[in-house]
Amino acid sequence: MSTTDVQIIQTGAVALPAKIRSRYKLEEGDVLTLIDLDGGLLLFPKRSVVSALAKEMEKQREEAGMTIDELLKGLDEQRLQFGKT
């Protein structure tokens, strides 16, 4: 475990150092959860399962060289094959 100092700016925002953002794969717009421990604060990433799944699906689609249209066409074909229209 390590410690890192951060500073609160006038708007109340706290900037996280690049090494921390990189280590935890944090990007602009990510949500963090803050817990008040009555004398201490605990800050951790709030991970959305849906968001993580969508990113992984997009990564795999790109690696496969598929377009969104090709992906959707394949989905339509799967629905017809299994009778779920």
C-alpha positions in Angstrom: 0.0 0.0 0.0 1.2 3.5 -0.8 0.1 7.0 -0.2 -0.2 9.9 -2.6 -1.0 13.5 -1.8 -3.7 15.3 -3.9 -5.0 18.8 -3.6 -8.5 20.1 -3.7 -9.0 23.0 -6.1 -11.5 25.9 -5.8 -14.3 23.9 -7.5 -13.8 21.1 -5.0 -12.3 18.8 -7.7 -9.4 16.5 -6.9 -6.9 15.7 -9.6 -5.6 12.1 -9.5 -1.9 11.6 -10.5 -1.4 10.0 -13.9 0.3 7.0 -12.4 -2.8 6.3 -10.3 -5.1 6.8 -13.3 -3.0 4.5 -15.3 -2.7 1.8 -12.7 -6.5 1.6 -12.2 -7.3 2.3 -15.9 -9.3 5.4 -14.9 -10.4 7.7 -17.7 -12.2 11.1 -17.9 -15.9 10.6 -16.9 -15.3 7.4 -14.8 -17.2 7.4 -11.5 -15.5 6.9 -8.2 -17.2 6.0 -4.9 -16.3 8.0 -1.8 -16.9 6.5 1.7 -16.7 8.7 4.8 -15.2 6.6 7.5 -15.7 9.2 10.3 -12.1 10.5 10.3 -10.9 9.1 7.0 -12.0 8.8 3.4 -12.0 5.8 1.2 -12.0 6.4 -2.6 -12.3 3.6 -5.1 -13.4 3.1 -8.7 -17.1 2.2 -9.2 -17.0 -0.3 -12.0 -20.0 -0.8 -14.2 -20.3 -4.3 -15.4 -22.3 -3.2 -18.4 -19.7 -0.6 -19.3 -16.8 -3.1 -18.9 -18.7 -5.7 -21.0 -19.4 -3.1 -23.8 -15.7 -2.1 -23.9 -14.6 -5.7 -24.2 -17.2 -6.5 -26.9 -16.0 -3.4 -28.9 -12.4 -4.5 -28.5 -13.1 -8.0 -29.8 -15.2 -6.6 -32.7 -12.3 -4.4 -33.7 -9.8 -7.3 -33.4 -12.0 -9.4 -35.6 -12.1 -6.6 -38.2 -15.9 -6.5 -38.1 -18.1 -3.5 -38.7 -21.1 -2.7 -36.6 -23.3 -3.5 -39.6 -21.7 -7.0 -39.9 -22.1 -7.6 -36.2 -25.8 -6.6 -36.3 -26.4 -8.7 -39.4 -24.9 -11.7 -37.6 -27.1 -11.0 -34.6 -30.2 -11.0 -36.8 -29.1 -14.3 -38.4 -28.7 -15.9 -34.9 -32.1 -14.7 -33.9 -33.7 -16.3 -37.0 -31.7 -19.5 -36.4 -33.0 -19.9 -32.9 -36.5 -18.6 -33.6 -36.3 -15.4 -31.6 -37.4 -12.6 -33.9 
